[in-house]
Amino acid sequence: MSLLPFSTGWMGENHFNALPTAIYGVNLAACAVAYWMLVHSITCAAEDNK
Protein backbone atom coordinates (compact mmCIF):
# COMPACT_ATOMS: atom_id res chain seq x y z
CA MET A 1 0.00 0.00 0.00
CA SER A 2 2.85 2.38 0.67
CA LEU A 3 3.83 2.39 -3.02
CA LEU A 4 0.38 3.46 -4.20
CA PRO A 5 1.06 7.24 -4.07
CA PHE A 6 4.34 6.77 -5.95
CA SER A 7 2.86 4.69 -8.75
CA THR A 8 -0.21 6.95 -9.01
CA GLY A 9 1.93 10.08 -9.25
CA TRP A 10 4.33 8.49 -11.72
CA MET A 11 1.45 7.37 -13.92
CA GLY A 12 -0.12 10.85 -13.83
CA GLU A 13 3.14 12.65 -14.60
CA ASN A 14 3.81 10.44 -17.62
CA HIS A 15 0.33 10.77 -19.13
CA PHE A 16 -0.62 7.10 -18.78
CA ASN A 17 2.37 5.64 -20.63
CA ALA A 18 2.59 1.84 -20.71
CA LEU A 19 5.24 1.20 -18.05
CA PRO A 20 3.86 3.46 -15.29
CA THR A 21 0.36 2.15 -15.93
CA ALA A 22 1.59 -1.44 -15.74
CA ILE A 23 3.41 -0.73 -12.47
CA TYR A 24 0.22 0.84 -11.13
CA GLY A 25 -1.74 -2.28 -12.11
CA VAL A 26 0.81 -4.57 -10.47
CA ASN A 27 0.66 -2.42 -7.35
CA LEU A 28 -3.13 -2.69 -7.20
CA ALA A 29 -2.96 -6.44 -7.76
CA ALA A 30 -0.44 -6.78 -4.92
CA CYS A 31 -2.80 -4.83 -2.65
CA ALA A 32 -5.64 -7.17 -3.59
CA VAL A 33 -3.53 -10.27 -2.90
CA ALA A 34 -2.41 -8.87 0.45
CA TYR A 35 -6.01 -8.14 1.41
CA TRP A 36 -7.10 -11.64 0.36
CA MET A 37 -4.32 -13.17 2.48
CA LEU A 38 -5.40 -11.07 5.47
CA VAL A 39 -9.04 -12.10 5.16
CA HIS A 40 -8.06 -15.74 4.63
CA SER A 41 -5.83 -15.81 7.71
CA ILE A 42 -8.48 -14.13 9.88
CA THR A 43 -11.12 -16.57 8.67
CA CYS A 44 -8.88 -19.57 9.31
CA ALA A 45 -8.01 -18.30 12.78
CA ALA A 46 -11.68 -17.79 13.61
CA GLU A 47 -12.53 -21.33 12.45
CA ASP A 48 -9.71 -22.81 14.56
CA ASN A 49 -11.09 -21.15 17.70
CA LYS A 50 -14.48 -22.86 17.40
One Martini backbone bead per residue (centre of mass of N, CA, C, O) as a GRO file, in nm:
protein
   50
    1MET     BB    1   0.053   0.065  -0.015
    2SER     BB    2   0.301   0.266  -0.010
    3LEU     BB    3   0.322   0.274  -0.344
    4LEU     BB    4   0.067   0.420  -0.453
    5PRO     BB    5   0.155   0.722  -0.476
    6PHE     BB    6   0.388   0.674  -0.671
    7SER     BB    7   0.237   0.531  -0.908
    8THR     BB    8   0.026   0.753  -0.948
    9GLY     BB    9   0.220   0.990  -1.005
   10TRP     BB   10   0.376   0.861  -1.238
   11MET     BB   11   0.134   0.819  -1.423
   12GLY     BB   12   0.044   1.122  -1.435
   13GLU     BB   13   0.320   1.245  -1.542
   14ASN     BB   14   0.314   1.025  -1.807
   15HIS     BB   15   0.035   0.997  -1.946
   16PHE     BB   16  -0.024   0.682  -1.949
   17ASN     BB   17   0.195   0.503  -1.985
   18ALA     BB   18   0.280   0.177  -1.987
   19LEU     BB   19   0.468   0.136  -1.740
   20PRO     BB   20   0.318   0.296  -1.515
   21THR     BB   21   0.051   0.140  -1.554
   22ALA     BB   22   0.164  -0.141  -1.487
   23ILE     BB   23   0.265  -0.075  -1.203
   24TYR     BB   24  -0.011   0.004  -1.096
   25GLY     BB   25  -0.144  -0.273  -1.144
   26VAL     BB   26   0.051  -0.436  -0.967
   27ASN     BB   27  -0.008  -0.282  -0.710
   28LEU     BB   28  -0.311  -0.352  -0.695
   29ALA     BB   29  -0.272  -0.659  -0.694
   30ALA     BB   30  -0.106  -0.669  -0.431
   31CYS     BB   31  -0.329  -0.555  -0.253
   32ALA     BB   32  -0.534  -0.780  -0.308
   33VAL     BB   33  -0.361  -1.016  -0.203
   34ALA     BB   34  -0.317  -0.907   0.082
   35TYR     BB   35  -0.617  -0.898   0.157
   36TRP     BB   36  -0.679  -1.197   0.112
   37MET     BB   37  -0.476  -1.304   0.321
   38LEU     BB   38  -0.604  -1.164   0.564
   39VAL     BB   39  -0.886  -1.291   0.545
   40HIS     BB   40  -0.794  -1.585   0.549
   41SER     BB   41  -0.648  -1.579   0.827
   42ILE     BB   42  -0.892  -1.488   0.994
   43THR     BB   43  -1.081  -1.720   0.917
   44CYS     BB   44  -0.899  -1.952   1.017
   45ALA     BB   45  -0.877  -1.853   1.311
   46ALA     BB   46  -1.184  -1.863   1.373
   47GLU     BB   47  -1.219  -2.173   1.313
   48ASP     BB   48  -1.009  -2.275   1.532
   49ASN     BB   49  -1.182  -2.149   1.787
   50LYS     BB   50  -1.439  -2.357   1.781
   0.00000   0.00000   0.00000
